[in-house]
Amino acid sequence: MLITHARVATLGSEPQLVEDGAVLIRGETIAEIGTTMELTTRHPREERWDAEGQLVMPAAICGHTHFYGAFARGMAVPGEPPTNFPQILERLWWRLDKVLTLEDVRYSALVCLVDAIRHGTTTLIDHHASPNAIEGSLDVIAEAVEQAGLRASLCYEVTDRDGSERARAGIDENVRFARSQPATRNSQLAASFGLHASLTLSDETLADCVAAASELGVGFHIHVAEDVADQEDSLRKSGKRVVHRLQEAGVLGSKTIAVHCVHVDEGEIEVLARTGTWVTHQPRSNMNNGVGVAPVEEMMWAGVRVSLGNDGFSNNMFSEMKAAYLVHKLARRDPRAMPGDRVMRLAYDNNAQLARVFWPDLVLAQLAPGAAADLVFLDYHPTTPLTVGNLPWHLLFGFEASMVTGTVCAGRVLMRDRQLLTLDEEAITARSRELAAQMWRRI
Ligand SMILES: [Zn+2]
């Protein structure tokens, strides 16, 4: 397929903006980038998709999400409003996840996948919990991901909060799913080993997880120091701060994702950098939960690999980028904090590197020969000059999710002219409304 008449923003290490550009896709990868004139001359008989002057750029990646949370939208939390983060967990998330059935898990994932396609996010790293429907839950999500045509890494959040039997079931689900993944590297699916957070895990369970994961060759995916409560709990349990506790347990490393890291000190940042552990930043979630602002720039300066997730907020990564751009300026009272190009680095370059933990051969977040054919069409026609250099600020101040009209993942068209081609949005919405209403009643 040959995409023609696009403003092609390639991103990558040598970013270009090709006016009246064209992108040739062969199978799952990009074969050539050039002007429309050049590529139509070279490939006259190729099937064409006229972008009509739209911006075509790499699709977005989400470093941390929770497909299971979709049915929380608009739901009133029963009882008094939570006053702190542990209460948010107890009153909202730990009530919600307990009532999920496997069908809820499926539709909750489908709702998020529709949202991801609509917003041009094609690679997602999910963290799943459904304590009363653990076994097989990752298969149900995997089926939805394959149906959508997207790419996702899945895991189950092991925790002790629901008793030792369910902790064991969580471990088994991670092991079962990871073993079921074929060795082929260009699969849409991948696995990691999920852990909820230090504050819901005993030393014994942590040791069981590390032992189980070592045979699989996968890293961990765990919330770290999201709230100060995680640090207080860790100091009580072990006399150590969270990052040190996890390091000694054998959880950290270059395949592990430490989600949030809002309350980490200098010593912990040094350990994260030294172990090559990934950190994901979710500013919308941090603001919503009132937990604080992660020291993202300090981590980046110290050599920590930081990427961007959404923690179950909409899969509109443009919104997450905007939040990241704004919150650090406010927190530091310095308009120079977290400039636009740094936000782009988090969201594209670093997220693409993170994705290679799961898909080592994939080149994502850039349009170049050999890169994955993951791209979005944006109906964006700015009234000011658009250049390679100022693209980040167009993205932060001009782009809106409603401008996404087309989404391609691994060369497969998932949305064209705002029409979804792989998922039946109307049917998913109708069934989700029924299931969500029933779920709310159970809560
Ligand atoms: Zn999370």
Residues whose N, C-alpha, C, O or C-beta is under 5 A from the ligand:
A	BS01	ZN	D311
